[in-house]
Amino acid sequence: MADKSLRVVARITAKPDKVSEVRSILLGLVAPTRAEEGCVVYELLQNRADPTDFTFVEEWASDATFERHHTTEHIRSAFPKFQALVAVPPDIRTYSLVS
């Protein structure tokens, strides 16, 4: 049977002088997101060589649960805060498991 879950890699690049602010906002997303129905994995990583580079590695039970994630209050309130803090818009990529 094919795996219907969705994998997501979301990369956020903070402005060099805004790393701690971005880190704080992103950390605030972890607990409420992990509590969402359909969230299988939600990990926040920070690049050791480039501290401006944050990456979420996510797994969702389905496309629908991932879509609902974007309507939650914690996500909707975080995104406007990023505009002045990030170097480029977030890069959010979705994947299906091949093997």
N, CA, C and O atoms as a GROMACS GRO file, in nm:
protein
  396
    1MET      N    1   0.084  -0.118   0.000
    1MET     CA    2   0.000   0.000   0.000
    1MET      C    3   0.089   0.124   0.000
    1MET      O    4   0.187   0.131   0.074
    2ALA      N    5   0.055   0.223  -0.082
    2ALA     CA    6   0.133   0.345  -0.095
    2ALA      C    7   0.120   0.431   0.030
    2ALA      O    8   0.014   0.436   0.094
    3ASP      N    9   0.228   0.498   0.064
    3ASP     CA   10   0.230   0.589   0.177
    3ASP      C   11   0.161   0.718   0.136
    3ASP      O   12   0.203   0.783   0.041
    4LYS      N   13   0.056   0.756   0.207
    4LYS     CA   14  -0.021   0.876   0.173
    4LYS      C   15   0.026   0.997   0.252
    4LYS      O   16  -0.028   1.107   0.235
    5SER      N   17   0.126   0.979   0.337
    5SER     CA   18   0.173   1.092   0.416
    5SER      C   19   0.250   1.190   0.328
    5SER      O   20   0.294   1.157   0.217
    6LEU      N   21   0.265   1.309   0.380
    6LEU     CA   22   0.331   1.417   0.309
    6LEU      C   23   0.455   1.457   0.388
    6LEU      O   24   0.450   1.473   0.510
    7ARG      N   25   0.566   1.472   0.320
    7ARG     CA   26   0.689   1.520   0.382
    7ARG      C   27   0.709   1.665   0.339
    7ARG      O   28   0.680   1.702   0.225
    8VAL      N   29   0.756   1.745   0.430
    8VAL     CA   30   0.776   1.888   0.403
    8VAL      C   31   0.914   1.929   0.454
    8VAL      O   32   0.956   1.889   0.562
    9VAL      N   33   0.982   2.009   0.373
    9VAL     CA   34   1.106   2.073   0.415
    9VAL      C   35   1.083   2.223   0.396
    9VAL      O   36   1.063   2.270   0.284
   10ALA      N   37   1.086   2.296   0.506
   10ALA     CA   38   1.060   2.441   0.503
   10ALA      C   39   1.184   2.513   0.554
   10ALA      O   40   1.228   2.492   0.667
   11ARG      N   41   1.240   2.597   0.468
   11ARG     CA   42   1.363   2.667   0.502
   11ARG      C   43   1.335   2.815   0.522
   11ARG      O   44   1.270   2.879   0.439
   12ILE      N   45   1.386   2.868   0.633
   12ILE     CA   46   1.369   3.008   0.667
   12ILE      C   47   1.508   3.067   0.687
   12ILE      O   48   1.588   3.013   0.764
   13THR      N   49   1.538   3.177   0.618
   13THR     CA   50   1.668   3.241   0.628
   13THR      C   51   1.652   3.376   0.696
   13THR      O   52   1.594   3.469   0.639
   14ALA      N   53   1.703   3.386   0.817
   14ALA     CA   54   1.694   3.509   0.894
   14ALA      C   55   1.795   3.611   0.844
   14ALA      O   56   1.901   3.575   0.792
   15LYS      N   57   1.761   3.739   0.860
   15LYS     CA   58   1.862   3.841   0.840
   15LYS      C   59   1.967   3.822   0.949
   15LYS      O   60   1.932   3.782   1.061
   16PRO      N   61   2.095   3.848   0.919
   16PRO     CA   62   2.201   3.821   1.017
   16PRO      C   63   2.179   3.885   1.154
   16PRO      O   64   2.215   3.826   1.256
   17ASP      N   65   2.121   4.003   1.158
   17ASP     CA   66   2.099   4.070   1.286
   17ASP      C   67   1.965   4.035   1.351
   17ASP      O   68   1.929   4.092   1.454
   18LYS      N   69   1.892   3.940   1.291
   18LYS     CA   70   1.760   3.902   1.342
   18LYS      C   71   1.751   3.753   1.379
   18LYS      O   72   1.642   3.701   1.400
   19VAL      N   73   1.865   3.685   1.387
   19VAL     CA   74   1.867   3.541   1.412
   19VAL      C   75   1.794   3.506   1.541
   19VAL      O   76   1.711   3.415   1.541
   20SER      N   77   1.821   3.574   1.649
   20SER     CA   78   1.759   3.537   1.776
   20SER      C   79   1.608   3.561   1.774
   20SER      O   80   1.533   3.484   1.834
   21GLU      N   81   1.563   3.665   1.707
   21GLU     CA   82   1.419   3.690   1.698
   21GLU      C   83   1.350   3.582   1.615
   21GLU      O   84   1.243   3.534   1.653
   22VAL      N   85   1.410   3.545   1.503
   22VAL     CA   86   1.352   3.440   1.418
   22VAL      C   87   1.351   3.308   1.494
   22VAL      O   88   1.252   3.235   1.490
   23ARG      N   89   1.460   3.277   1.561
   23ARG     CA   90   1.469   3.152   1.638
   23ARG      C   91   1.358   3.145   1.743
   23ARG      O   92   1.296   3.041   1.761
   24SER      N   93   1.334   3.255   1.811
   24SER     CA   94   1.230   3.259   1.913
   24SER      C   95   1.091   3.235   1.854
   24SER      O   96   1.011   3.160   1.910
   25ILE      N   97   1.062   3.298   1.742
   25ILE     CA   98   0.932   3.279   1.675
   25ILE      C   99   0.916   3.133   1.632
   25ILE      O  100   0.812   3.072   1.653
   26LEU      N  101   1.021   3.078   1.570
   26LEU     CA  102   1.014   2.940   1.521
   26LEU      C  103   0.999   2.841   1.636
   26LEU      O  104   0.921   2.746   1.626
   27LEU      N  105   1.072   2.862   1.743
   27LEU     CA  106   1.058   2.773   1.860
   27LEU      C  107   0.915   2.776   1.914
   27LEU      O  108   0.865   2.675   1.964
   28GLY      N  109   0.850   2.892   1.905
   28GLY     CA  110   0.712   2.904   1.951
   28GLY      C  111   0.612   2.826   1.868
   28GLY      O  112   0.499   2.805   1.911
   29LEU      N  113   0.653   2.783   1.750
   29LEU     CA  114   0.564   2.704   1.663
   29LEU      C  115   0.571   2.554   1.692
   29LEU      O  116   0.479   2.480   1.658
   30VAL      N  117   0.679   2.509   1.753
   30VAL     CA  118   0.704   2.366   1.766
   30VAL      C  119   0.597   2.295   1.851
   30VAL      O  120   0.533   2.202   1.802
   31ALA      N  121   0.577   2.335   1.973
   31ALA     CA  122   0.483   2.264   2.061
   31ALA      C  123   0.340   2.265   2.008
   31ALA      O  124   0.277   2.159   2.003
   32PRO      N  125   0.285   2.381   1.967
   32PRO     CA  126   0.147   2.377   1.919
   32PRO      C  127   0.131   2.297   1.789
   32PRO      O  128   0.027   2.236   1.766
   33THR      N  129   0.234   2.299   1.705
   33THR     CA  130   0.225   2.222   1.580
   33THR      C  131   0.231   2.073   1.608
   33THR      O  132   0.155   1.996   1.549
   34ARG      N  133   0.319   2.032   1.698
   34ARG     CA  134   0.328   1.889   1.732
   34ARG      C  135   0.196   1.838   1.791
   34ARG      O  136   0.167   1.719   1.783
   35ALA      N  137   0.117   1.926   1.850
   35ALA     CA  138  -0.011   1.887   1.909
   35ALA      C  139  -0.124   1.880   1.806
   35ALA      O  140  -0.233   1.834   1.838
   36GLU      N  141  -0.098   1.926   1.685
   36GLU     CA  142  -0.202   1.925   1.582
   36GLU      C  143  -0.233   1.783   1.536
   36GLU      O  144  -0.144   1.698   1.527
   37GLU      N  145  -0.360   1.760   1.508
   37GLU     CA  146  -0.401   1.632   1.451
   37GLU      C  147  -0.334   1.615   1.316
   37GLU      O  148  -0.340   1.705   1.232
   38GLY      N  149  -0.272   1.501   1.294
   38GLY     CA  150  -0.209   1.472   1.165
   38GLY      C  151  -0.062   1.504   1.159
   38GLY      O  152   0.005   1.470   1.061
   39CYS      N  153  -0.009   1.570   1.260
   39CYS     CA  154   0.134   1.598   1.264
   39CYS      C  155   0.207   1.474   1.313
   39CYS      O  156   0.184   1.428   1.425
   40VAL      N  157   0.293   1.418   1.228
   40VAL     CA  158   0.369   1.299   1.263
   40VAL      C  159   0.508   1.337   1.313
   40VAL      O  160   0.555   1.286   1.414
   41VAL      N  161   0.574   1.428   1.240
   41VAL     CA  162   0.708   1.476   1.276
   41VAL      C  163   0.712   1.626   1.249
   41VAL      O  164   0.663   1.674   1.147
   42TYR      N  165   0.772   1.700   1.343
   42TYR     CA  166   0.791   1.844   1.325
   42TYR      C  167   0.918   1.881   1.400
   42TYR      O  168   0.917   1.899   1.522
   43GLU      N  169   1.029   1.892   1.325
   43GLU     CA  170   1.160   1.918   1.383
   43GLU      C  171   1.215   2.049   1.331
   43GLU      O  172   1.208   2.077   1.211
   44LEU      N  173   1.268   2.128   1.420
   44LEU     CA  174   1.332   2.254   1.383
   44LEU      C  175   1.483   2.236   1.390
   44LEU      O  176   1.536   2.195   1.493
   45LEU      N  177   1.552   2.266   1.281
   45LEU     CA  178   1.697   2.254   1.273
   45LEU      C  179   1.758   2.392   1.248
   45LEU      O  180   1.696   2.478   1.184
   46GLN      N  181   1.879   2.412   1.300
   46GLN     CA  182   1.954   2.534   1.270
   46GLN      C  183   2.090   2.492   1.218
   46GLN      O  184   2.160   2.410   1.279
   47ASN      N  185   2.128   2.547   1.105
   47ASN     CA  186   2.253   2.513   1.037
   47ASN      C  187   2.372   2.550   1.126
   47ASN      O  188   2.382   2.664   1.171
   48ARG      N  189   2.461   2.456   1.150
   48ARG     CA  190   2.579   2.480   1.234
   48ARG      C  191   2.676   2.578   1.170
   48ARG      O  192   2.740   2.658   1.240
   49ALA      N  193   2.689   2.573   1.039
   49ALA     CA  194   2.783   2.660   0.968
   49ALA      C  195   2.725   2.798   0.937
   49ALA      O  196   2.800   2.894   0.919
   50ASP      N  197   2.593   2.807   0.930
   50ASP     CA  198   2.526   2.933   0.897
   50ASP      C  199   2.406   2.950   0.988
   50ASP      O  200   2.298   2.899   0.957
   51PRO      N  201   2.421   3.020   1.100
   51PRO     CA  202   2.312   3.030   1.197
   51PRO      C  203   2.188   3.106   1.147
   51PRO      O  204   2.085   3.105   1.214
   52THR      N  205   2.197   3.169   1.031
   52THR     CA  206   2.078   3.236   0.976
   52THR      C  207   1.983   3.136   0.910
   52THR      O  208   1.869   3.170   0.879
   53ASP      N  209   2.031   3.015   0.888
   53ASP     CA  210   1.958   2.912   0.812
   53ASP      C  211   1.885   2.816   0.907
   53ASP      O  212   1.947   2.737   0.978
   54PHE      N  213   1.752   2.826   0.907
   54PHE     CA  214   1.666   2.737   0.986
   54PHE      C  215   1.587   2.648   0.890
   54PHE      O  216   1.547   2.692   0.783
   55THR      N  217   1.565   2.524   0.930
   55THR     CA  218   1.489   2.432   0.847
   55THR      C  219   1.395   2.348   0.933
   55THR      O  220   1.436   2.291   1.034
   56PHE      N  221   1.269   2.343   0.891
   56PHE     CA  222   1.174   2.250   0.951
   56PHE      C  223   1.171   2.124   0.865
   56PHE      O  224   1.162   2.133   0.743
   57VAL      N  225   1.178   2.009   0.929
   57VAL     CA  226   1.158   1.880   0.862
   57VAL      C  227   1.029   1.827   0.920
   57VAL      O  228   1.017   1.806   1.041
   58GLU      N  229   0.932   1.804   0.833
   58GLU     CA  230   0.797   1.771   0.879
   58GLU      C  231   0.743   1.646   0.809
   58GLU      O  232   0.782   1.614   0.697
   59GLU      N  233   0.654   1.578   0.879
   59GLU     CA  234   0.576   1.472   0.817
   59GLU      C  235   0.432   1.491   0.864
   59GLU      O  236   0.406   1.509   0.983
   60TRP      N  237   0.341   1.486   0.769
   60TRP     CA  238   0.198   1.502   0.794
   60TRP      C  239   0.124   1.379   0.746
   60TRP      O  240   0.164   1.317   0.648
   61ALA      N  241   0.018   1.344   0.814
   61ALA     CA  242  -0.059   1.224   0.781
   61ALA      C  243  -0.120   1.232   0.641
   61ALA      O  244  -0.142   1.130   0.576
   62SER      N  245  -0.148   1.354   0.595
   62SER     CA  246  -0.210   1.371   0.463
   62SER      C  247  -0.191   1.515   0.417
   62SER      O  248  -0.151   1.602   0.494
   63ASP      N  249  -0.221   1.540   0.292
   63ASP     CA  250  -0.219   1.677   0.240
   63ASP      C  251  -0.318   1.764   0.317
   63ASP      O  252  -0.290   1.880   0.346
   64ALA      N  253  -0.433   1.708   0.350
   64ALA     CA  254  -0.538   1.784   0.419
   64ALA      C  255  -0.491   1.831   0.556
   64ALA      O  256  -0.520   1.944   0.596
   65THR      N  257  -0.419   1.746   0.630
   65THR     CA  258  -0.373   1.788   0.762
   65THR      C  259  -0.267   1.897   0.750
   65THR      O  260  -0.261   1.987   0.834
   66PHE      N  261  -0.184   1.892   0.646
   66PHE     CA  262  -0.086   1.998   0.622
   66PHE      C  263  -0.156   2.128   0.585
   66PHE      O  264  -0.118   2.235   0.632
   67GLU      N  265  -0.258   2.119   0.502
   67GLU     CA  266  -0.334   2.240   0.464
   67GLU      C  267  -0.400   2.302   0.587
   67GLU      O  268  -0.401   2.424   0.600
   68ARG      N  269  -0.455   2.220   0.676
   68ARG     CA  270  -0.516   2.273   0.799
   68ARG      C  271  -0.412   2.341   0.887
   68ARG      O  272  -0.442   2.440   0.954
   69HIS      N  273  -0.291   2.289   0.886
   69HIS     CA  274  -0.181   2.348   0.964
   69HIS      C  275  -0.166   2.496   0.932
   69HIS      O  276  -0.142   2.577   1.021
   70HIS      N  277  -0.179   2.532   0.805
   70HIS     CA  278  -0.162   2.671   0.764
   70HIS      C  279  -0.276   2.763   0.808
   70HIS      O  280  -0.264   2.885   0.798
   71THR      N  281  -0.384   2.705   0.855
   71THR     CA  282  -0.497   2.787   0.901
   71THR      C  283  -0.497   2.804   1.053
   71THR      O  284  -0.583   2.874   1.107
   72THR      N  285  -0.403   2.742   1.122
   72THR     CA  286  -0.399   2.752   1.268
   72THR      C  287  -0.354   2.891   1.310
   72THR      O  288  -0.284   2.961   1.237
   73GLU      N  289  -0.397   2.930   1.428
   73GLU     CA  290  -0.364   3.063   1.479
   73GLU      C  291  -0.214   3.083   1.496
   73GLU      O  292  -0.162   3.190   1.464
   74HIS      N  293  -0.142   2.982   1.544
   74HIS     CA  294   0.002   3.000   1.566
   74HIS      C  295   0.078   3.022   1.436
   74HIS      O  296   0.174   3.098   1.432
   75ILE      N  297   0.036   2.957   1.330
   75ILE     CA  298   0.102   2.977   1.200
   75ILE      C  299   0.060   3.110   1.139
   75ILE      O  300   0.144   3.186   1.091
   76ARG      N  301  -0.070   3.140   1.140
   76ARG     CA  302  -0.118   3.265   1.081
   76ARG      C  303  -0.060   3.388   1.151
   76ARG      O  304  -0.036   3.490   1.087
   77SER      N  305  -0.036   3.380   1.280
   77SER     CA  306   0.018   3.495   1.351
   77SER      C  307   0.170   3.507   1.334
   77SER      O  308   0.225   3.616   1.346
   78ALA      N  309   0.238   3.396   1.306
   78ALA     CA  310   0.385   3.399   1.290
   78ALA      C  311   0.429   3.458   1.157
   78ALA      O  312   0.526   3.533   1.152
   79PHE      N  313   0.360   3.427   1.050
   79PHE     CA  314   0.406   3.467   0.918
   79PHE      C  315   0.419   3.619   0.900
   79PHE      O  316   0.518   3.662   0.842
   80PRO      N  317   0.326   3.701   0.946
   80PRO     CA  318   0.345   3.846   0.931
   80PRO      C  319   0.468   3.898   1.006
   80PRO      O  320   0.529   3.996   0.963
   81LYS      N  321   0.504   3.836   1.115
   81LYS     CA  322   0.621   3.878   1.193
   81LYS      C  323   0.750   3.858   1.115
   81LYS      O  324   0.847   3.930   1.138
   82PHE      N  325   0.752   3.762   1.024
   82PHE     CA  326   0.873   3.729   0.950
   82PHE      C  327   0.913   3.834   0.847
   82PHE      O  328   1.031   3.845   0.814
   83GLN      N  329   0.820   3.911   0.796
   83GLN     CA  330   0.850   4.001   0.684
   83GLN      C  331   0.972   4.089   0.708
   83GLN      O  332   1.054   4.106   0.618
   84ALA      N  333   0.985   4.144   0.826
   84ALA     CA  334   1.098   4.232   0.855
   84ALA      C  335   1.221   4.156   0.907
   84ALA      O  336   1.327   4.216   0.927
   85LEU      N  337   1.208   4.026   0.930
   85LEU     CA  338   1.314   3.950   0.995
   85LEU      C  339   1.388   3.854   0.904
   85LEU      O  340   1.497   3.808   0.939
   86VAL      N  341   1.331   3.821   0.789
   86VAL     CA  342   1.393   3.721   0.701
   86VAL      C  343   1.458   3.786   0.580
   86VAL      O  344   1.416   3.893   0.534
   87ALA      N  345   1.562   3.720   0.530
   87ALA     CA  346   1.636   3.771   0.415
   87ALA      C  347   1.562   3.745   0.284
   87ALA      O  348   1.569   3.825   0.191
   88VAL      N  349   1.491   3.633   0.278
   88VAL     CA  350   1.415   3.594   0.160
   88VAL      C  351   1.286   3.528   0.209
   88VAL      O  352   1.278   3.484   0.323
   89PRO      N  353   1.184   3.520   0.123
   89PRO     CA  354   1.062   3.451   0.166
   89PRO      C  355   1.091   3.304   0.200
   89PRO      O  356   1.180   3.244   0.141
   90PRO      N  357   1.015   3.247   0.295
   90PRO     CA  358   1.036   3.105   0.329
   90PRO      C  359   1.023   3.015   0.205
   90PRO      O  360   0.940   3.038   0.118
   91ASP      N  361   1.107   2.914   0.200
   91ASP     CA  362   1.108   2.816   0.091
   91ASP      C  363   1.046   2.689   0.145
   91ASP      O  364   1.109   2.616   0.221
   92ILE      N  365   0.921   2.661   0.106
   92ILE     CA  366   0.847   2.546   0.158
   92ILE      C  367   0.828   2.446   0.044
   92ILE      O  368   0.765   2.477  -0.057
   93ARG      N  369   0.884   2.327   0.062
   93ARG     CA  370   0.877   2.223  -0.042
   93ARG      C  371   0.807   2.101   0.014
   93ARG      O  372   0.830   2.061   0.128
   94THR      N  373   0.723   2.042  -0.068
   94THR     CA  374   0.648   1.923  -0.028
   94THR      C  375   0.693   1.802  -0.110
   94THR      O  376   0.725   1.813  -0.228
   95TYR      N  377   0.695   1.687  -0.043
   95TYR     CA  378   0.746   1.564  -0.105
   95TYR      C  379   0.658   1.445  -0.072
   95TYR      O  380   0.589   1.443   0.029
   96SER      N  381   0.663   1.347  -0.161
   96SER     CA  382   0.604   1.216  -0.136
   96SER      C  383   0.717   1.117  -0.118
   96SER      O  384   0.822   1.128  -0.182
   97LEU      N  385   0.696   1.020  -0.031
   97LEU     CA  386   0.797   0.918  -0.008
   97LEU      C  387   0.805   0.826  -0.130
   97LEU      O  388   0.703   0.775  -0.176
   98VAL      N  389   0.925   0.806  -0.181
   98VAL     CA  390   0.946   0.719  -0.296
   98VAL      C  391   0.983   0.579  -0.248
   98VAL      O  392   0.930   0.480  -0.299
   99SER      N  393   1.071   0.571  -0.152
   99SER     CA  394   1.116   0.440  -0.103
   99SER      C  395   1.158   0.451   0.041
   99SER      O  396   1.199   0.352   0.101
   0.00000   0.00000   0.00000
